[in-house]
């Protein structure tokens, strides 16, 4: 019985793919490499200068996917009042994100884009409650939203972006300027 299903799937692929071959012709394979600088800030905590490295893949002129690393020069501290004491979370200085990007071009030079993805963060937490102190490692994932403007110059883009996420359960923003190069195969 399972062999019949495998034969059906194989035949469907053999006869179905040529009918959709035009879809693959419309794809413009462009890899992206970039770097940037900006300012990362936690609403109820610190802010710091940050650097970023980006790699990605542009499926066409409207859609892309990117993997980014963001590092800052120190750690971001978040202070939270808790019952009977305080909690201090120190978020490490390296963050990873993966996101999809949708682009809308005004013309050949200027475009706007939106970003939707996830960010991974790590750190440690110190809880002081009376005379007791508890320390622990913390980490988490948080949704990442962003919007920006881009200027295209040949195979490069200069981008200015505002992104919003959460670090240690507190809202955080990342305002950045980056340069991204397209590498066409």
C-alpha positions as CSV (number, residue, x, y, z in Angstrom):
1,X,0.0,0.0,0.0
2,X,2.7,2.7,0.9
3,X,4.4,2.0,-2.4
4,X,1.3,3.3,-4.3
5,X,1.5,6.6,-2.4
6,X,5.2,7.0,-3.2
7,X,4.5,6.3,-6.9
8,X,1.7,8.8,-6.9
9,X,3.9,11.5,-5.3
10,X,6.8,10.8,-7.7
11,X,4.5,11.0,-10.7
12,X,2.9,14.2,-9.4
13,X,6.4,15.8,-9.0
14,X,7.5,14.6,-12.5
15,X,4.5,16.0,-14.2
16,X,3.7,19.0,-12.0
17,X,7.1,20.7,-11.7
18,X,7.5,21.5,-15.4
19,X,4.1,23.2,-15.3
20,X,5.4,25.5,-12.6
21,X,8.9,26.0,-14.0
22,X,8.0,29.6,-14.8
23,X,7.8,30.4,-11.1
24,X,11.5,29.5,-10.7
25,X,12.5,31.7,-13.6
26,X,11.1,34.7,-11.8
27,X,13.3,34.2,-8.7
28,X,16.4,36.4,-8.6
29,X,18.9,34.6,-6.4
30,X,20.8,37.3,-4.5
31,X,22.7,36.6,-1.3
32,X,23.2,39.5,1.1
33,X,26.1,40.4,3.4
34,X,26.1,43.5,5.5
35,X,27.2,45.3,8.6
36,X,25.9,48.2,10.7
37,X,26.0,50.3,13.8
38,X,23.3,51.7,16.0
39,X,21.9,52.2,19.5
40,X,20.1,49.5,21.5
41,X,18.0,50.5,24.5
42,X,15.8,48.8,27.1
43,X,12.8,50.9,28.2
44,X,13.4,50.3,31.9
45,X,17.1,49.8,31.8
46,X,20.4,50.7,30.0
47,X,21.2,51.7,26.5
48,X,24.4,51.1,24.6
49,X,26.1,51.3,21.2
50,X,25.7,48.2,19.1
51,X,27.2,46.6,16.0
52,X,25.6,44.1,13.6
53,X,26.6,41.6,11.0
54,X,23.9,40.3,8.5
55,X,23.6,37.6,6.0
56,X,20.5,36.8,4.0
57,X,18.9,35.7,0.8
58,X,16.7,37.9,-1.5
59,X,14.1,35.8,-3.2
60,X,12.9,38.6,-5.4
61,X,12.6,42.4,-5.2
62,X,9.8,42.1,-2.7
63,X,10.8,39.3,-0.2
64,X,14.0,38.4,1.6
65,X,15.2,36.5,4.7
66,X,18.0,37.5,7.0
67,X,20.1,36.1,9.9
68,X,21.7,38.8,12.0
69,X,24.1,39.0,14.9
70,X,24.0,42.1,17.1
71,X,26.7,42.8,19.7
72,X,27.0,45.7,22.1
73,X,30.1,47.0,24.0
74,X,28.7,46.0,27.4
75,X,25.7,44.4,29.0
76,X,22.2,45.8,29.3
77,X,20.8,45.9,32.9
78,X,17.1,45.8,33.6
79,X,15.8,46.6,37.1
80,X,12.4,45.2,38.2
81,X,10.7,45.7,41.5
82,X,9.3,42.4,42.9
83,X,7.4,41.6,46.1
84,X,9.8,42.1,49.0
85,X,12.9,43.2,47.0
86,X,14.3,43.8,43.5
87,X,15.3,41.8,40.5
88,X,18.3,42.8,38.4
89,X,18.6,41.1,35.0
90,X,21.8,41.6,33.1
91,X,21.4,40.7,29.4
92,X,24.5,39.6,27.6
93,X,26.1,41.5,24.8
94,X,25.3,39.2,21.9
95,X,21.9,38.7,20.3
96,X,20.8,36.6,17.3
97,X,17.8,37.2,15.1
98,X,16.1,35.6,12.1
99,X,13.5,37.5,10.1
100,X,11.6,37.9,6.9
101,X,11.6,41.2,5.1
102,X,9.0,42.7,2.8
103,X,10.0,45.6,0.6
104,X,8.1,48.2,-1.2
105,X,10.1,50.2,-3.8
106,X,9.1,53.9,-4.4
107,X,11.4,53.9,-7.4
108,X,14.8,52.4,-8.4
109,X,16.6,54.4,-5.7
110,X,14.3,54.5,-2.6
111,X,12.4,51.8,-0.8
112,X,10.7,51.1,2.5
113,X,10.7,47.7,4.2
114,X,9.2,45.9,7.1
115,X,10.8,43.2,9.2
116,X,9.1,40.3,11.2
117,X,11.1,37.7,13.0
118,X,12.5,36.3,16.3
119,X,15.4,37.4,18.5
120,X,17.4,35.1,20.9
121,X,19.0,36.6,24.0
122,X,21.0,35.4,27.1
123,X,22.0,36.8,30.4
124,X,21.8,36.3,34.2
125,X,19.5,37.4,36.9
126,X,20.0,38.4,40.5
127,X,17.0,38.5,42.9
128,X,17.5,40.3,46.2
129,X,14.6,39.6,48.6
130,X,15.4,40.8,52.2
131,X,18.7,39.2,53.1
132,X,18.5,36.4,50.5
133,X,20.2,36.7,47.1
134,X,19.5,34.3,44.3
135,X,21.4,34.2,41.0
136,X,20.5,32.3,37.9
137,X,21.1,32.2,34.1
138,X,18.3,33.4,31.9
139,X,17.7,33.3,28.2
140,X,14.8,33.6,25.8
141,X,13.2,34.3,22.5
142,X,11.2,37.4,21.7
143,X,9.4,38.6,18.6
144,X,11.2,41.2,16.5
145,X,9.4,43.9,14.5
146,X,11.0,46.6,12.4
147,X,10.6,49.1,9.7
148,X,13.1,51.1,7.7
149,X,14.1,53.0,4.6
150,X,16.7,52.0,2.1
151,X,18.7,53.7,-0.7
152,X,19.9,51.4,-3.4
153,X,23.2,52.1,-5.1
154,X,24.2,49.5,-7.7
155,X,24.5,46.2,-5.7
156,X,24.5,47.9,-2.3
157,X,21.8,49.3,0.0
158,X,22.2,51.9,2.7
159,X,19.5,51.2,5.3
160,X,18.1,53.2,8.3
161,X,15.9,51.0,10.6
162,X,13.9,51.1,13.7
163,X,13.3,47.7,15.4
164,X,11.4,46.7,18.5
165,X,11.8,43.5,20.6
166,X,11.9,42.4,24.2
167,X,15.0,41.7,26.3
168,X,14.5,40.1,29.8
169,X,10.7,40.7,29.4
170,X,11.1,44.4,28.9
171,X,10.5,46.3,25.6
172,X,13.7,47.2,23.8
173,X,14.5,49.3,20.7
174,X,17.3,49.1,18.2
175,X,17.9,52.1,15.9
176,X,20.5,51.3,13.3
177,X,22.3,52.4,10.1
178,X,23.7,49.6,7.9
179,X,25.2,48.8,4.5
180,X,24.2,45.6,2.8
181,X,25.7,44.3,-0.4
182,X,23.9,41.9,-2.8
183,X,26.0,39.1,-4.2
184,X,24.3,37.8,-7.4
185,X,25.2,34.3,-8.5
